[in-house]
Each structure stands twice: as structure tokens, then as C-alpha cells.
């Protein structure tokens, strides 16, 4: 595999965790082509964590980036305006066909550079109004984990940066590699970008039980025709309470979650087996080849056959 250079742009006031997420996910591994580095206009760079970070690369190193990532900032007072040098390097990266990504409030930098004009984008839920007011040409999506506009991608709050970076790996290298990295860093299973970013009750109230056990039970039975009443019975709840708790914990509905889980399983089967499309559809719980193709077209804008050709480890390309 040819090397894919990922550059994280270190700016004053950045959130340390936002910077660490891409370093961890795109860190050099034998099975991936990524080579990640940190660059910035100054060194050391004061962070929102109360310490300064030494930066080994300058702005000239950004010119060779295939993917340029802008971390977010402390969710107190957002910095700005941003240095002209930073904005110019972002527009230059986009002009030469590079991929530009923001995590959390890093979207404000992309917006000030004009890269989000006319596009859909997101940021931390506390700052969506501010982003919309400051940059009216941006279509702000408020209730999503991340937005993929091709070569411009934005994520919501900092933990959604994990979802976005894993989504990029999945897009580049397939579901198997992304899932391997997720397991290695003990990240949550794949979450589609359209899920709600603000979950009202992410932790169960005292005396309640979470639905993690029921979701694990369902993942072992994706081939079966699972229904909400079955899932509710397994959880020991009424259907109404189950639906409410499921949405609170995951930001989506049980049926939407099942479709996403089945699509993820189908992707793994296409990558790692030579099973026919009909068998993959059956074993993933999506039923028929027609239904499988429909979900692939909706979610991935491709076909199962084209996906297998791009990512399969067993079928000649």
C-alpha cells in the first residue's frame, strides 16, 4: 500500500483529546497505509489542558498531507479569528484535492476558511447556533454524530471524533480493518453519522439497567427476524419503556440500530468470505439480495459487488 499522510494541525487552545484521537486511530500499523504527524504554525502550542505541546512539523509540512485534520478547542470561549496562514493552508489542501476533516469545534476553522460554504456540517451541540449565525452559508446539521461531504468531513463533540475517524478508516480500507482498530482501542461499535449526538440519558438512572446485554444478545441473532416485542421481552421491559430507554442510550431506534448492525455484518462477510450475495443477505439478516442492494445504495452509495471488489481479502480484484 502506498503511504497516506495524515496531518493533525495543532492550533493554540486546542483540546488535547481532540488531537490524540486521530493520532491513536491513524497511528502506523502494518495493515494500514497511514502515516500520521502533528504540524502547526508555532511550537510549543498552548493547549486547553493547561500545558504546552511541542510540535515537530511546520506549516510547510502540511503541503504533503493527503488528509488534514483540525482538532477542536476548549468549550469555553472559542478562539478566532484564526491566522491567515492557517486558513490559507486549509484552502490550499482542498484545492489540490486533499481531504479536510474537523473534530468538534474545529469546524469553526474550516468555516472561516470558506470550506464549508454550501455544504452540510456539524459541530458540538452547544455551538451549532453560533456556527450557524457566524457562517450563514453553512448548512448546520444539529442532531448528527458526523457529516461526510466527500472530501470535507466534520464531527460533533470530541468523542464523535472517534466515530468519524473510524468512519474514514472504514471508507478507505473496509469494515474489517476499522473494526480491528475499534476493538484495539476499545471503542464503541460502529455508529452511523446520522444518529443523534446529544443523548439525554447516556447512563442509566439509579435502579435501572442498561440495554447493553440486550444489544449483545441481538448481535448474536442478526440472522433472525428480530422484533421490538422480542427485544423488550429480553430486556424485561414494556415495549414503550424499552423504546424510550433504547433511544436514550443509543440516540436511535431499535429497528434503525438493527439495520446498521446487519449492514456492518454484511460488509464483513463481503470482505472476508466468497459467499454469494444471496447468502450474505441471508446470513446478515437483511433477507434478500434486493434488500441488501437497497441498503448498500442508501448507506454507502455503492453495490455489494462493487464493495467486495474494493475491499475483499478473498476474491480477486
C-alpha positions in Angstrom: 0.0 0.0 0.0 1.2 3.5 -0.8 1.6 5.8 2.2 -1.4 8.0 3.1 -0.2 11.1 5.0 -2.4 12.3 7.8 -1.5 15.6 9.3 -3.1 16.9 12.5 -3.0 20.7 12.7 -2.1 21.9 16.2 -3.5 25.3 17.0 -3.4 27.4 20.1 -6.2 26.5 22.6 -6.9 23.1 21.1 -8.4 20.3 23.2 -5.7 17.6 23.9 -8.1 14.7 23.5 -9.3 16.0 20.1 -5.6 15.9 18.9 -5.0 12.5 20.5 -7.9 10.8 18.7 -6.5 10.8 15.2 -3.0 10.1 16.4 -4.4 6.9 18.0 -6.6 5.8 15.2 -4.3 6.6 12.3 -1.1 5.5 14.1 1.2 3.4 11.9 0.1 -0.3 11.8 1.3 -3.0 9.3 -2.3 -3.4 8.0 -2.9 0.3 7.2 -1.1 2.8 4.9 -1.4 5.8 7.3 1.5 7.9 8.4 0.4 10.5 10.9 2.2 13.6 12.2 1.5 16.9 14.0 2.2 20.2 12.4 1.5 23.8 13.4 2.4 27.4 12.9 4.2 27.6 16.3 5.9 25.4 18.8 5.3 24.8 21.6 1.5 25.2 21.3 -0.5 26.1 24.4 -3.4 23.7 24.8 -6.8 23.9 26.6 -5.5 21.3 29.0 -3.1 23.8 30.7 0.1 22.6 29.2 2.1 23.4 26.0 2.9 20.8 23.4 6.0 20.7 21.3 5.2 20.4 17.5 7.8 18.8 15.3 6.3 19.9 11.9 5.8 23.3 10.4 3.2 24.6 8.1 5.3 23.7 5.1 4.8 20.0 6.0 1.1 20.4 5.6 1.6 20.7 1.8 2.2 16.9 1.5 -0.9 15.9 3.6 -3.5 13.6 2.0 -5.8 14.1 5.0 -5.6 17.3 7.1 -7.4 17.2 10.5 -8.2 20.2 12.6 -8.9 19.4 16.3 -11.5 21.3 18.4 -10.9 23.8 21.2 -11.8 24.3 24.8 -15.6 24.7 25.0 -15.2 27.9 26.9 -14.5 30.9 24.7 -13.8 29.8 21.1 -10.7 31.3 19.6 -10.7 33.4 16.5 -10.2 35.0 14.1 -7.7 32.4 13.0 -4.3 33.2 11.5 -4.3 33.8 7.8 -1.5 31.3 7.4 -3.8 28.6 8.8 -6.8 29.5 6.6 -4.6 29.6 3.5 -3.1 26.1 4.2 -6.6 24.7 4.5 -7.8 26.2 1.3 -4.7 25.0 -0.5 -5.2 21.5 0.8 -8.7 21.4 -0.5 -7.7 23.0 -3.9 -5.1 20.2 -4.5 -7.7 17.5 -3.8 -6.8 16.7 -0.2 -9.3 15.6 2.4 -10.0 18.1 5.2 -11.5 17.0 8.5 -12.6 18.8 11.7 -13.3 17.3 15.1 -15.8 19.1 17.4 -15.3 22.9 17.3 -12.6 22.6 14.7 -15.4 23.2 12.3 -15.2 26.9 13.0 -11.7 26.9 11.4 -13.0 25.2 8.3 -15.9 27.6 8.1 -13.7 30.7 8.4 -11.6 29.3 5.6 -14.8 29.1 3.5 -14.5 25.3 3.0 -18.0 24.7 4.4 -19.9 27.2 2.3 -22.9 25.5 0.7 -22.2 22.2 2.5 -23.7 20.4 5.4 -21.6 20.3 8.5 -21.8 19.8 12.3 -20.1 20.7 15.5 -20.6 20.3 19.2 -24.3 20.6 20.0 -23.6 23.6 22.3 -22.1 25.6 19.4 -24.4 24.8 16.5 -26.3 28.1 16.9 -23.1 30.0 17.0 -21.7 28.3 13.9 -24.9 28.9 12.0 -25.0 32.6 13.0 -21.4 33.3 12.2 -21.4 31.4 8.9 -24.9 31.5 7.3 -23.7 29.9 4.1 -23.1 26.6 6.1 -26.0 24.1 6.4 -25.6 23.1 10.0 -26.9 19.7 11.0 -27.7 19.7 14.7 -28.5 16.2 15.6 -25.8 14.0 14.0 -22.6 12.5 15.1 -20.7 13.5 11.9 -21.2 14.7 8.4 -19.4 13.2 5.3 -19.4 15.6 2.4 -16.8 13.6 0.4 -13.5 15.3 0.9 -14.9 17.6 3.7 -15.9 15.9 6.9 -17.0 17.3 10.3 -17.8 15.7 13.6 -19.8 16.8 16.6 -18.5 16.6 20.2 -15.0 15.2 20.8 -16.0 11.6 21.3 -17.8 11.8 18.0 -14.3 12.4 16.6 -13.6 8.7 17.3 -16.7 7.7 15.3 -15.6 10.0 12.4 -12.1 8.7 12.3 -13.2 5.1 12.3 -15.7 6.0 9.5 -12.8 7.3 7.5 -10.8 4.1 8.0 -13.9 2.1 7.1 -14.3 4.2 3.9 -10.7 3.8 3.0 -9.9 0.3 4.0 -13.2 -1.5 4.7 -15.2 -2.6 7.8 -12.8 -5.4 8.9 -9.8 -3.1 9.4 -12.0 -0.4 11.0 -13.4 -2.9 13.4 -10.0 -4.3 14.3 -8.8 -0.8 15.2 -12.0 -0.1 17.2 -11.5 -3.3 19.2 -7.9 -2.4 19.8 -8.8 0.9 21.3 -11.9 -0.5 23.0 -14.2 1.9 21.1 -17.9 1.6 20.8 -19.3 -0.4 17.8 -19.7 1.4 14.6 -22.2 4.3 14.8 -23.6 5.8 11.6 -23.3 9.6 11.3 -27.0 10.2 11.3 -27.5 9.2 14.9 -28.3 11.9 17.5 -25.2 13.5 19.0 -27.0 14.6 22.2 -28.2 11.6 24.2 -30.4 12.9 27.1 -29.6 10.0 29.5 -26.4 8.2 28.4 -26.1 6.5 31.8 -29.0 4.6 33.4 -30.8 6.1 36.3 -30.2 4.6 39.7 -32.1 1.4 40.0 -32.4 1.0 36.2 -30.5 -1.4 34.0 -28.9 -0.6 30.7 -29.7 -2.4 27.5 -26.1 -3.4 26.7 -27.0 -7.1 27.4 -30.0 -7.0 25.1 -28.0 -5.4 22.3 -25.2 -8.0 22.7 -27.9 -10.7 22.6 -29.3 -9.2 19.4 -25.9 -9.0 17.7 -25.6 -12.8 18.1 -29.0 -13.3 16.3 -28.9 -10.8 13.5 -29.9 -13.5 11.0 -33.2 -14.0 12.9 -36.3 -11.8 12.3 -36.0 -9.8 15.5 -38.8 -7.6 16.6 -39.2 -4.8 19.1 -41.5 -7.1 21.3 -38.8 -9.8 21.4 -36.1 -7.3 22.3 -38.4 -5.7 25.0 -39.1 -9.2 26.5 -35.4 -10.0 26.6 -34.8 -6.7 28.4 -37.7 -7.4 30.8 -39.5 -4.1 29.9 -42.7 -3.0 28.4 -42.3 -2.0 24.7 -42.9 1.6 25.5 -40.2 1.7 28.2 -37.9 -0.3 26.0 -38.2 2.1 23.1 -37.6 5.1 25.3 -34.6 3.6 27.1 -33.1 2.4 23.8 -33.3 5.9 22.2 -31.8 7.4 25.4 -28.8 5.0 25.3 -28.1 4.9 21.6 -29.7 8.0 20.0 -31.6 5.9 17.5 -34.5 3.4 17.3 -34.1 -0.4 17.7 -35.0 -1.0 14.1 -32.6 1.6 12.8 -29.9 0.1 15.1 -30.6 -3.4 13.8 -30.3 -2.3 10.1 -26.9 -0.6 10.9 -25.7 -3.7 12.7 -26.8 -6.0 9.9 -25.2 -3.8 7.3 -21.9 -3.9 9.2 -22.1 -7.7 9.3 -22.8 -7.8 5.6 -19.7 -5.7 4.9 -17.5 -8.0 6.9 -18.9 -11.0 5.1 -18.3 -9.4 1.7 -14.7 -8.6 2.8 -13.8 -11.9 4.4 -15.8 -14.6 2.5 -16.6 -15.7 -1.0 -20.3 -16.3 -0.2 -22.8 -15.3 -2.8 -24.7 -12.1 -2.4 -27.9 -14.1 -1.6 -26.1 -15.9 1.2 -24.6 -12.7 2.6 -28.0 -11.1 2.6 -29.5 -14.1 4.4 -26.7 -14.5 7.0 -26.6 -10.8 7.8 -30.3 -10.7 8.4 -31.1 -8.4 5.5 -33.1 -11.1 3.9 -32.8 -10.9 0.1 -30.2 -9.7 -2.3 -32.6 -7.0 -3.4 -32.9 -5.7 0.1 -29.1 -5.9 0.6 -28.5 -3.9 -2.6 -31.1 -1.3 -1.4 -29.4 -0.7 1.9 -25.9 -0.6 0.3 -27.1 2.0 -2.1 -28.8 4.1 0.6 -26.0 3.9 3.2 -22.8 3.6 1.1 -23.8 4.8 -2.4 -22.4 1.6 -3.9 -23.4 -2.0 -4.6 -22.4 -5.2 -2.7 -20.4 -6.4 -5.7 -18.5 -3.1 -6.1 -17.9 -3.1 -2.3 -16.5 -6.6 -2.4 -14.3 -5.8 -5.4 -12.8 -2.8 -3.5 -12.3 -4.4 -0.1 -12.4 -8.2 -0.3 -9.5 -10.1 1.1 -10.5 -13.3 -0.7 -12.0 -12.5 -4.1 -9.5 -11.4 -6.8 -10.0 -7.7 -7.7 
